[in-house]
Amino acid sequence: MKLYDFDGMFDEKLSKYISENSGKYKEEEWEDIIPELYKKFGDTKIKSLGKTPREFYAEMSDADLVRSLKAHLKENVPVSEFLCTEIEKRKLTDSLVPMLDGAEAEREYAINIIGADDRVIGKYLEILVSSDDEDLKNRLVDLIKEKADLVTDKALENYRNGIDREYMCEILSRSVLRRDDIFDILLKEFRGDADNIPMHASYLAAYGDERALPYLLDKIDEEGISFIEYQELKFAIESLGGEYEKERDFSSDPYYQLIKGQSPDAVDLFAAFPDILKKV
């Protein structure tokens, strides 16, 4: 199968265009111009092909599109957006599923193109618990959460077996099913993990069970909470229909100082709240 590096062709044309228009546009203007030029390139006829990049892929069969994607990845030829767009347009999920068990690059492209399709949510959960790649895990969780009810029982099983409990809680919090076992787990984690109060408060807010309100109100009333914990707790309370109006003084809190501009150079937010920021 003949592979074409359309992105390489575009880069050549872009370099020439930028050279010819040097100084004409500001850097931020180029950020808007380049994507438009790429879109225009997709409808530009390539002399050696006699067709545009979009036409080239539009004329392929479903099977050839997937074969082309695999070949590009295997041969390290850049995959153009035009190829991915054509595959997405045809909704070739069934043909892409085997790539989820392929090489890392194949899996990455398959996940990006498939998205949150019902047919792969269970598979995504399997990949999540078997992977050590935190970036991949986070991407998969975001997709699984869109269809959390499809894997609720398996997520509960994983949690009970001590497998990726934090990720399982995040998934369970997006279930639309109202179940005591899910609520009990989310509440247990909220009450038992003093180092991650904002994260677990957000899970209770996402789950939407008003029974969490008394526990959230008790926690927000504690004197030792930080400003960032206070903010997330207040948001959770209000999202569940509650209110908290008590005045609190956080003037000595480093995060409060940072956002209020009282000591912009004195506080390193990432150093002050490393665990919290992992989930922001």
N, C-alpha and C positions, 0 to 999 in steps of 0.2 A: 504494500500500500504506500503510495507516494504521500509524503508528509510535507506540509508547507508551513514555514515559520512566518505567519502573517504578522505577528507582533514584531519580529525582527525587521520585516519590510516597513512596518509603520514607524519604527524607531529611526530608520534611515531617513524617511520622508520628514519626520518630526525634527530631526537634527538640522536638516537643510532649511526647514521652515523657520526654526528658531534663529539660525544663523542669519537668514535673510531679514528677520524682523527684530534683530538684536536692539535692545533699548526702547522698543516700541511699547512694550507692556511691562507692568510691574509683576513681581513674583506671584502675588496673590491672584492677579488676573490670569497668569498662565495656568493656575490651578483649575480655573474654570474653562479655559480655552482648550487645553489638551484633551479632556474627555470628549468635548464636542468634535475635535479633529478626529479622534478615534472612531466615533460613531460615523462620521462622514467617510472615513477610510473603509468602513465595512460595506459601503455602497459604491466604492470606487472600483472600476474594472481593472483587473491585473492583466497586463498584456500577455504574459506567458501562459495565463489560464484562459483568457477570453471571457472571464466572468468575475464577479465581485466575491469577496470572502463569504458574505452571507449566502450568495447564490451557490457557491461551491459546496457548503454544508447542507443547504436546503435540498440539493439534488441527491444527497446520499440516502441510502436506506437506513432504517433504524439500527440494524445490526452493524452496518459500516460506520455509523456515527460512534457507537460504543467501541468498536475495534480501533477506530482512529484515535479516540481518547486514550485507550490503553497503549497504543503504539507511540503516541507522543510522549507519554510518561516513561515508557520503557527505553526509548531512544533519547530521552532528555531534550526533546524538541519542545519549546514553549507552547503551552496550550492557550489558544486565543479565546477571548470572551465570546467570539462568534460561534465557536464549536460548542461551548458550554450552554450558550443561550438556545441553540437549536435543540440540544438534548433536553433541556428544561421544558422547552415549548412542547415537545412531544410526550412528556411525562413518561420517560422510559425507566421508571423505578425498578420493575422486575428485572430488566437487563443490567441494572447497575448494582443490584443487591450482592451478586457474587464478588464485586470489587471490595465490599466491606471486609472480606476475608483475605484480600490481596496485600500487596506491598503497601507501605505507609502512604506513598503518594496516591495510589489508587483509592485507598480508603478515604483520604482527605478530600479528594475531588468528589467521590461518591456521596459523602456526607453533605458537602456544600451544595451539590446539585439536587439531591433527594429532599433535603430539609426534613420537616416534621411530618412525614407520611405515616399513616397508621400502620402500614405493613412493616415498618422497620423500627418502631419504637422499642419493641422487645429486644431486637438485635442491638440497638443502641445501648440498652441497659447492660447487656452481656459484655459489650466492648468496654463500657465504662468501668465495670468492676474488675475487669481483667487487665486494664491499662495502668501504667505508672506515670503517664503523661498528664500532668495537671491541666494544661491548656486544653487538651483533647477532652478530658473529663468535664471541664466547665462548658465547653461547646456542646457536648452531648446532653448535659443536664438542661441547658437552655432549650434544646429541642424537645427533650423528653417532657419537660414541664408543660409544653403546649398540649400534650395528650396524656397527662399524668395518670388519668383513670385507667388507661390501658395496661398499666404495669403496677397498679397499687398493691396487689397481693404479693408480687415478687419483690417490690421495694420494702414491704413490711417484713418479708422473710429475710431479706438481706440485712435489714436493720437488726432484727432479733438475733441474727448470726454474727453480728459485729462487723459486717462488711460495709465499708464506706458509709458509716452512719450519718455523717454530716450531709453527704449528697442525697442519701435516702430521705432525710428530713426535708431537704429543699424540694425534692420531688413530691413527697407526700403533702407538703403544704399547698401544693397547687391542685390537689384533688378536689373535685366538686362534690364528691361523696361525703356525707356527714356520718362519720363513724367514730364511736368512742375510742377504738384502739388507736386511730390516727391522732385524735385530739390528745389522748393520754400521753402518747410519745412526744408530741410537740411541746406539751406543757412540762413534761418531765425534763426534757432537754433545756427548756427555758429556765426552770427553777434550779437545775443542777449544774449549769455551765456559767459560772460568774464571769469568765473571761470573754464570753461572746454574747453578751446580753442583747446588743442591737440586732445581731444576726437572728437569734432565736425569737426576738420580739417581732421581727419582720415576717418570720414564718407563721407565727400566730395571726398576724394581721392578714397575711395572704390567705390563710385557711378560712378566716371569716367566722369563727365560732365565738359567739358573744360570751360563752362561759369563761373565756380567758380574761375578761375585763377585771374581775377582782384581783387576780394575780398581777396583772400589769399595773393596776393602780397601787397595789401594795409596794411593788418594786420601784415605781417612779417616785414614791414618797420617801424613799430611803435617802438619808443625808449624804451617803458616800458615793452616789452615782456621778458619773462624768457628764459633761454637757452633751457629748455625742450620744451617750446612752439615754439621756433625758429626751433628746430630740426624737430618737427612734421609738422610744416608749410612748411619747405623746402622740406620734403619728399612728402607732398601732392602736392606741386607745380611741382616738378619733375615728379611725377607719372602722372600728367595731361599734361605733355609735355612742361612745362614752365621752367624757370631758374631764380635763384636769386644769384647773385655773389657779392653783396655788402659786404664789410668787416664789421664785428660787433665785439665789445669788450664785452665779457661776463666774464671777469676775476674775477669780484666780485660776480658772481652768485654762490650760494652754490652748485647747482647740477653740474655746470661746474667744480668747484673745486674738487668735489668728484670724478668725472670720470677721471679728469686729475691727481688725486693723490696729489693735493696741500694741502688738509687738510682732510685726510682720517678719522681722529678721531673727527673732529670738527662738522661734519654734520650728522644728522640723517635724511636720505632720506625719511623715512616713516613719520616722523614728519613734514618735510618741504613740502611734496607734497602728503598729505593723499588722497585728492579727485582724483588727477590724477592717483595714483597708484591703485585705485579701478578698473580702466579699463585697466591697463597694463596686 
